């Protein structure tokens, strides 16, 4: 009887140890993938909490060139370019310029360029690039 109790206690201790160790290993993980947004072209899905629907396959895009520190892409009407600085999850855009074509609806593009200027952080979760300003998500992109 004493051996059965001793084995039971030993098994309980081993299982508790394994449970604690596996919890410790998984608690450091996050659903946020903290890596660079470079290496892919991103298509805007959501701006300021509102879905962005593109007509005629005229997607709003963003691309990061890691070797030059430059960004490029397309607003709803014009192509744009600029610089970016990435430090961990901190992200700042600067020197944003664009072509000057006039289109029927410029509001999405105007709002998009204004949002880019406010960005101070990025995160990648479940394959989506989220650009934030003061912890509020302004822009959400999917991979092209």
Secondary structure, DSSP 4 states (H G I P E B T S, - for coil): -HHHHHHHHHHHHHHHHHHHHHHHHHHT--SEE-S-STTSEEEEEEETTEE-PPSTT---EEEEETTTTEEEEE-SSSEEEEEEEEETTEEEEEEEEE-----S--HHHHHHHHHHHH--EEEEETTEEEEEETTEEEEEEEE-
